[in-house]
């Protein structure tokens, strides 16, 4: 078991004094979902595991779901060991896991551009979206997959999920970024 310091913040900025400091114990075999449940329990039940966004590292790499209702990631299958999170915590004990609230799902396809164009033309953005849906310029909600509509979600190719950061990087067997002495010499 590795003790992991967790900062839980509920605003847009995670800063000292505006966070709840917690400690959880984790194993490399724990899933991202297990980790979220431990954080939620340590926070005293003020938030559920379904509401949490986990981030780690100097550039706040997101672990698991990226937004509310994100259908592209199964957090119960993503293990902490895949992210090398615990090895980094052992090496740098002052590094903390950051937990916040998951943001809302992004706007459905085509909606943002319609709203931006309507706003630029000083028109009602919601009416512009309704008109575009009526004309078929953008899909109706009933034609969209999760998280926006009722259609079944078509999983993205694994390569695309890796590129977008939804899945942890894949390293050759037995190699770890923690042990890359060649990179340190460069």
BELBEL-V500905 format. One line per field, one symbol per residue. psi: psi as a letter, one per 40 degrees, with the letter a starting at -180 (. if undefined). burial: b if it has 9 or more other C-alpha atoms within 8 Angstrom, else e. A space follows every 10 residues. Layout:
# BELBEL-V500905
psi: ???
burial: ???
This chain:
# BELBEL-V500905
psi: hhhhhhhhie adhhiheeih hihihiideh iddddddddd ddeeediidd eihhiiidff hhhaidiheh eehgdeehid ddefdddddd dgeeiihhha hhiiiiiihe dddddddddd efihdddddd ddddeediii deeiiiedae iihhiiiddd dddeediiih iiheiiedeg ddddd.
burial: eeebbbbbbe eeebeeeebe ebbbebbbeb bbbbbbbbbb ebbeeebbbe bbbbbbbeee ebbbbbbbeb bbbbbbebbb bbebbbebbe eebebbbbbb bbeebeeeee bbebbbbbbe eeeebeebbe ebbeeeebbe eebbbbeebb beeeeeeeee bbeebbbeee eeeeeeeeeb eeeeee
